[in-house]
Amino acid sequence: MLLGFKTELKLNNLQRTVLLKHCGVSRHAWNWGLALTRAILEHNSTLPENKLKFPTAIDLHKYLVALVKPENPWYYECSKSAPQSALRDLSTAWKRCFKKISGQPKFKRKGKNDSFTLEGNCKLKDNFTIQVPRIGKLKTYERLPQIGKIKSVTISQQADRWFISFKIDTQIQELGNTTVVGVDLGVKALATLSTGEVIEGAKSYRTFKKKLSRLQWLNRNKIIGSKNWRKAQLKIARLHKKIANIRKDTIHKLTSLLAKNHGTIVIEDLNVSGMMKNHKLALSISDMGFYEVRRQLEYKCKLYGSKLVVVDRWFPSSKTCSNCGHKKEMLSLSERVFDCENCNFTIDRDLNAAINLCKAVS
């Protein structure tokens, strides 16, 4: 089973400069290709009788070599696979757009989600050193997994830190668990299990909201592009990264606990995008990371030999009594305790939903 491995790089100033150049080349190729493809789409909609062929990733790279590289000699200072990968990703993004899986690709901005992909002969020199094409040897803080040939690596910048990621082949661990657990995701607590266990969410954004607001307020009058503005932007980016790391750490602990200790995990197919339209709860929902919980459960269940069951979103897990099966017609979000009118059974609302999810497959 292929899994992604990501670790921080230990760089000097010269290496940081080289990586920034590669990010710039990759971003320029993406933006140039996006402008060209948008112009072709606009031409085809305006003149349908004289349509132009929509370019593939190979066509875009041919145009780039013929038209863009001669006018921008700094392209030759970087690996050729950086713009190639960017154009391939752009082609994939347009295919997803045409299939209505996602929206139109957007232009990239300098300093925001900077990354690039290198393909070729990547080698692990020792436990803490990896050699990549054109750039050379890069050191890491964390011990690298000793695997065979690495086909490609992705290098990205987050705040002032650089990371490298690549795929590793991992053996599936059959733990042999047979227990079934229902998991009800919520805003008050991240997860309530049918066993009665409650996992609290990190609520990292809410914890650092005041500090983040103050940093943004102090940055309001600084001249954009000045040294003080860059310092302030770096502080804000570091805090955003800290918030995301705390949230991810909590979710990783929850999903590992579930996948390792239970044979079958039952969750609801939550309509997260629809839930986010409720502006009173949008902040709390995004702070919990419901989609990330499901994404991690999908691959960890495969890794540990357990099964993930996603129940239909219209399944009335909260409205149904877990004791007698009676279904309530109405149940407002403010009612945190479930009182059954049929059997006078009283139980916590989230625990009741988790038990119903567990019973849905048993």
MORA-V723605 format. One record per residue. N is the residue number from 1. RES is the residue in one small letter. PSI is psi in radians with two decimals (999 if undefined). Layout:
# MORA-V723605
N,RES,PSI ; N,RES,PSI
This chain:
# MORA-V723605
1,m,2.29 ; 2,l,2.25 ; 3,l,2.65 ; 4,g,2.42 ; 5,f,2.21 ; 6,k,2.31 ; 7,t,2.78 ; 8,e,2.53 ; 9,l,2.57 ; 10,k,1.76 ; 11,l,2.73 ; 12,n,3.08 ; 13,n,-0.65 ; 14,l,-0.74 ; 15,q,-0.65 ; 16,r,-0.71 ; 17,t,-0.76 ; 18,v,-0.73 ; 19,l,-0.67 ; 20,l,-0.64 ; 21,k,-0.76 ; 22,h,-0.68 ; 23,c,-0.71 ; 24,g,-0.74 ; 25,v,-0.77 ; 26,s,-0.75 ; 27,r,-0.71 ; 28,h,-0.74 ; 29,a,-0.74 ; 30,w,-0.89 ; 31,n,-0.69 ; 32,w,-0.81 ; 33,g,-0.65 ; 34,l,-0.73 ; 35,a,-0.72 ; 36,l,-0.83 ; 37,t,-0.64 ; 38,r,-0.69 ; 39,a,-0.67 ; 40,i,-0.74 ; 41,l,-0.69 ; 42,e,-0.71 ; 43,h,-0.75 ; 44,n,-0.57 ; 45,s,-0.54 ; 46,t,-0.72 ; 47,l,1.35 ; 48,p,-0.38 ; 49,e,-0.23 ; 50,n,1.00 ; 51,k,2.55 ; 52,l,2.61 ; 53,k,2.34 ; 54,f,2.20 ; 55,p,2.49 ; 56,t,3.12 ; 57,a,-0.64 ; 58,i,-0.75 ; 59,d,-0.76 ; 60,l,-0.70 ; 61,h,-0.64 ; 62,k,-0.77 ; 63,y,-0.67 ; 64,l,-0.79 ; 65,v,-0.67 ; 66,a,-0.61 ; 67,l,-0.66 ; 68,v,-0.81 ; 69,k,-0.73 ; 70,p,-0.53 ; 71,e,-0.25 ; 72,n,1.46 ; 73,p,-0.32 ; 74,w,-0.19 ; 75,y,-0.61 ; 76,y,-0.13 ; 77,e,-0.18 ; 78,c,2.93 ; 79,s,2.45 ; 80,k,-0.34 ; 81,s,-0.31 ; 82,a,-0.92 ; 83,p,-0.55 ; 84,q,-0.81 ; 85,s,-0.64 ; 86,a,-0.76 ; 87,l,-0.59 ; 88,r,-0.72 ; 89,d,-0.64 ; 90,l,-0.75 ; 91,s,-0.71 ; 92,t,-0.69 ; 93,a,-0.70 ; 94,w,-0.66 ; 95,k,-0.72 ; 96,r,-0.62 ; 97,c,-0.77 ; 98,f,-0.53 ; 99,k,0.02 ; 100,k,0.53 ; 101,i,-0.62 ; 102,s,3.06 ; 103,g,-3.04 ; 104,q,2.51 ; 105,p,2.62 ; 106,k,2.79 ; 107,f,2.55 ; 108,k,2.58 ; 109,r,2.52 ; 110,k,2.34 ; 111,g,-0.02 ; 112,k,2.00 ; 113,n,0.82 ; 114,d,2.25 ; 115,s,2.85 ; 116,f,2.78 ; 117,t,2.36 ; 118,l,2.35 ; 119,e,2.61 ; 120,g,-2.65 ; 121,n,1.58 ; 122,c,2.25 ; 123,k,2.55 ; 124,l,1.97 ; 125,k,-0.75 ; 126,d,-2.88 ; 127,n,-0.38 ; 128,f,0.27 ; 129,t,2.34 ; 130,i,2.42 ; 131,q,2.21 ; 132,v,2.73 ; 133,p,2.46 ; 134,r,-0.67 ; 135,i,-0.71 ; 136,g,-2.61 ; 137,k,2.36 ; 138,l,2.32 ; 139,k,2.66 ; 140,t,2.76 ; 141,y,-0.55 ; 142,e,2.57 ; 143,r,2.33 ; 144,l,2.52 ; 145,p,2.30 ; 146,q,1.67 ; 147,i,-3.09 ; 148,g,-2.44 ; 149,k,2.34 ; 150,i,2.11 ; 151,k,-0.63 ; 152,s,2.69 ; 153,v,2.61 ; 154,t,2.21 ; 155,i,2.25 ; 156,s,2.73 ; 157,q,2.31 ; 158,q,2.01 ; 159,a,-2.12 ; 160,d,0.33 ; 161,r,2.55 ; 162,w,2.48 ; 163,f,2.61 ; 164,i,2.43 ; 165,s,2.56 ; 166,f,2.95 ; 167,k,2.46 ; 168,i,2.58 ; 169,d,2.10 ; 170,t,2.45 ; 171,q,2.41 ; 172,i,2.28 ; 173,q,1.85 ; 174,e,1.80 ; 175,l,-0.32 ; 176,g,0.43 ; 177,n,2.53 ; 178,t,-0.05 ; 179,t,2.62 ; 180,v,2.35 ; 181,v,2.37 ; 182,g,2.41 ; 183,v,2.06 ; 184,d,1.97 ; 185,l,2.43 ; 186,g,3.12 ; 187,v,-0.69 ; 188,k,-0.87 ; 189,a,2.51 ; 190,l,-0.80 ; 191,a,2.37 ; 192,t,2.13 ; 193,l,2.69 ; 194,s,-0.27 ; 195,t,-0.15 ; 196,g,-0.14 ; 197,e,2.41 ; 198,v,2.19 ; 199,i,2.01 ; 200,e,2.51 ; 201,g,2.78 ; 202,a,-0.64 ; 203,k,0.82 ; 204,s,-0.66 ; 205,y,-0.75 ; 206,r,-0.58 ; 207,t,-0.73 ; 208,f,0.25 ; 209,k,-0.77 ; 210,k,-0.73 ; 211,k,-0.72 ; 212,l,-0.73 ; 213,s,-0.68 ; 214,r,-0.74 ; 215,l,-0.70 ; 216,q,-0.61 ; 217,w,-0.69 ; 218,l,-0.37 ; 219,n,0.02 ; 220,r,-0.59 ; 221,n,0.06 ; 222,k,2.53 ; 223,i,2.19 ; 224,i,2.22 ; 225,g,-0.22 ; 226,s,2.92 ; 227,k,-0.72 ; 228,n,-0.64 ; 229,w,-0.74 ; 230,r,-0.70 ; 231,k,-0.76 ; 232,a,-0.72 ; 233,q,-0.64 ; 234,l,-0.71 ; 235,k,-0.75 ; 236,i,-0.75 ; 237,a,-0.68 ; 238,r,-0.72 ; 239,l,-0.71 ; 240,h,-0.73 ; 241,k,-0.68 ; 242,k,-0.75 ; 243,i,-0.79 ; 244,a,-0.67 ; 245,n,-0.71 ; 246,i,-0.74 ; 247,r,-0.80 ; 248,k,-0.68 ; 249,d,-0.77 ; 250,t,-0.76 ; 251,i,-0.68 ; 252,h,-0.72 ; 253,k,-0.72 ; 254,l,-0.88 ; 255,t,-0.62 ; 256,s,-0.71 ; 257,l,-0.77 ; 258,l,-0.84 ; 259,a,-0.56 ; 260,k,-0.52 ; 261,n,-0.03 ; 262,h,2.50 ; 263,g,-0.60 ; 264,t,2.25 ; 265,i,2.21 ; 266,v,2.16 ; 267,i,2.93 ; 268,e,2.63 ; 269,d,1.44 ; 270,l,2.40 ; 271,n,1.40 ; 272,v,-0.73 ; 273,s,-0.64 ; 274,g,-0.65 ; 275,m,-0.55 ; 276,m,-0.29 ; 277,k,-0.28 ; 278,n,1.75 ; 279,h,-0.33 ; 280,k,-0.45 ; 281,l,-0.10 ; 282,a,-0.74 ; 283,l,-0.77 ; 284,s,-0.65 ; 285,i,-0.79 ; 286,s,-0.51 ; 287,d,-0.41 ; 288,m,-0.66 ; 289,g,0.98 ; 290,f,-0.74 ; 291,y,-0.67 ; 292,e,-0.61 ; 293,v,-0.84 ; 294,r,-0.73 ; 295,r,-0.77 ; 296,q,-0.66 ; 297,l,-0.62 ; 298,e,-0.78 ; 299,y,-0.49 ; 300,k,-0.54 ; 301,c,-0.66 ; 302,k,-0.68 ; 303,l,-0.70 ; 304,y,0.17 ; 305,g,0.36 ; 306,s,3.07 ; 307,k,2.34 ; 308,l,2.16 ; 309,v,2.17 ; 310,v,1.98 ; 311,v,2.57 ; 312,d,2.47 ; 313,r,-0.32 ; 314,w,0.03 ; 315,f,2.16 ; 316,p,1.17 ; 317,s,-0.60 ; 318,s,-0.54 ; 319,k,-0.25 ; 320,t,2.37 ; 321,c,2.22 ; 322,s,-0.18 ; 323,n,-0.86 ; 324,c,-0.22 ; 325,g,0.10 ; 326,h,2.40 ; 327,k,2.25 ; 328,k,2.56 ; 329,e,-0.72 ; 330,m,2.45 ; 331,l,1.83 ; 332,s,2.77 ; 333,l,-0.42 ; 334,s,-0.31 ; 335,e,1.80 ; 336,r,-0.19 ; 337,v,2.29 ; 338,f,2.08 ; 339,d,2.02 ; 340,c,2.23 ; 341,e,-0.34 ; 342,n,-0.79 ; 343,c,0.12 ; 344,n,0.56 ; 345,f,2.32 ; 346,t,2.29 ; 347,i,2.72 ; 348,d,2.41 ; 349,r,-0.83 ; 350,d,-0.69 ; 351,l,-0.68 ; 352,n,-0.75 ; 353,a,-0.71 ; 354,a,-0.71 ; 355,i,-0.70 ; 356,n,-0.65 ; 357,l,-0.69 ; 358,c,-0.70 ; 359,k,-0.32 ; 360,a,-0.41 ; 361,v,-0.14 ; 362,s,999
